[in-house]
């Protein structure tokens, strides 16, 4: 009976689950065919959709360096005798150099705020790429598992006939039934996930997805756009320290500290002035100002040392991530080659056994399972690639939407 069945044709079995799933996929494709996005468009529009933070309009009118650094108005009474009320008015002026240094510092504050506003978009870009990879993984898994389900259903038919023909314990048939049930649950879950995306009008075209082989070519190309935000943050912080230093130097060169006018009220004492004018001067020998300059110098040196260490660590970690990515791609290529060899061996062995139906089905089942393993490696490679771009800050460049596309 087994020998006679070896030459029989294996017809795909009918299953209501597959029929309903196929009808749903056809309906979903028709319903959402006009909202299909390529990867670049989806990422660009998704980031724009997530980034609804209102832009901050900084105005130069928010700050204008004043000619007056400080103003003090005081009054005193003599035993509540308001005819002898004393008034004092003191003004501390600003020099042109101080005003210019303050204006320059304010411009750097605006520049740093603009940079921080730009960095707010980083998380939105990462979310968009995570969604694309999740969408791709679910889409590919669903196709492979649907093919695997058909294979298991054919395998269940074979074991069913063999069990009845040889009067055996249906352990193999039961095992296949269990595998089918688990697979149908997994297919239902991934189908529901795709359906939730399609309900939002989302569907991606994978024809332009960057092939794994092309990632190596991109890694080999020299890039001058790495760690740009690190460099820009350091430049701004360093310039801020320099402008603070300029202000302190201008303060040290300031000679006129204040001008004071005092009115002592009406009185008859000949030796007491009614109105007096006082001017205060400062000498550039203040230990407090010298200490402030030393503090700024130390702060600047520490910042430079931190930047040097940051560049060295970034370079080391960038090489480390690149090596890990190359290793993953090498593993993916090797696994594909070994799985192909294994599949050919099973085909040759099945031909020696007159194309045994069970062996042919086992070969197809193994191919589907190996396809899932290859997909797992592919997703790991894409995730490592995005992680590399994230770490080197290339993902946040104006061309952020192009990194998973062929062009």
Secondary structure by P-SEA (a helix, b strand, c coil): cccccccccccbbbbaaaaaaaaaaaaaaaacccccccaaaaaaaaaaaaccccccccccccbbbbcccbbbbbbbbccccccbbbbbbbbbbbcaaaaaaaaaaaaaaaaaaaaaaaacaaaaaaaaaaaaaaaaaaaaaaaaaaaaaaaaaaaaaaaaaaaaaacccaaaaaaaaaaaaaaaaaaaaaaaaaaaaaaacccccccccccccaaaaaaaccccccaaaaaaaaaaaaaaaaaaaaaaaaaaaccccbbbbbbcccccccccccbbbbbbbbccccaaaaaaaaaaaaaaaaaaaaaaaaaaaaaaaaaaaaaaaaaaaaaaaaaaaaaaaaaaaaaaaaaaacccaaaaaaaaaaaaaaaaaaaaaaaaaaaaaaaaaaaaccccccccccccccc
